[in-house]
Amino acid sequence: MQLKVKFTYDFAEIDGRIPMIVFLDSLSIKERAKIFAYIEKLVELKNCGIHPKENLSKHLDDGIFELRVSFENRISRSFYFYELDKQIIFTHGFIKKEQKTPKSEIEKAKTIRKLWRGGK
């Protein structure tokens, strides 16, 4: 019998810092809880073989995705990528201030991914 590997998630650690935790610490407890609920929802959908809808998760560029979470008066974006063994690695997040996701945030996610993979 072959064990089915399930999706899991983790946060990238770069030089002793975890950018996603820094972002989460900047939010209210209620907002933080909502992001964790959406992360769990993403993992659950992936484990059921269901492709998440674009209002939850969207591919941006070069294997970088964003998890979209709306709060009462603002919107957050958390960036992630997929690693071997169905691991979802979150790089960082930010509060969205404009319609389009800034290129600089996508580049930051790519840089964190590169550093994380290099440090493994």
Rosetta blueprint (number, residue, H / E / L):
1 M L
2 Q L
3 L L
4 K L
5 V L
6 K L
7 F L
8 T E
9 Y E
10 D E
11 F E
12 A L
13 E L
14 I E
15 D L
16 G L
17 R E
18 I L
19 P H
20 M H
21 I H
22 V H
23 F H
24 L H
25 D H
26 S L
27 L L
28 S L
29 I H
30 K H
31 E H
32 R H
33 A H
34 K H
35 I H
36 F H
37 A H
38 Y H
39 I H
40 E H
41 K H
42 L H
43 V H
44 E H
45 L H
46 K H
47 N H
48 C L
49 G L
50 I L
51 H L
52 P L
53 K L
54 E L
55 N L
56 L L
57 S E
58 K E
59 H E
60 L E
61 D E
62 D L
63 G L
64 I E
65 F E
66 E E
67 L E
68 R E
69 V E
70 S E
71 F L
72 E L
73 N L
74 R L
75 I E
76 S E
77 R E
78 S E
79 F E
80 Y E
81 F E
82 Y E
83 E E
84 L L
85 D L
86 K L
87 Q E
88 I E
89 I E
90 F E
91 T E
92 H E
93 G E
94 F E
95 I E
96 K E
97 K L
98 E L
99 Q L
100 K L
101 T L
102 P L
103 K H
104 S H
105 E H
106 I H
107 E H
108 K H
109 A H
110 K H
111 T H
112 I H
113 R H
114 K H
115 L H
116 W H
117 R H
118 G H
119 G L
120 K L
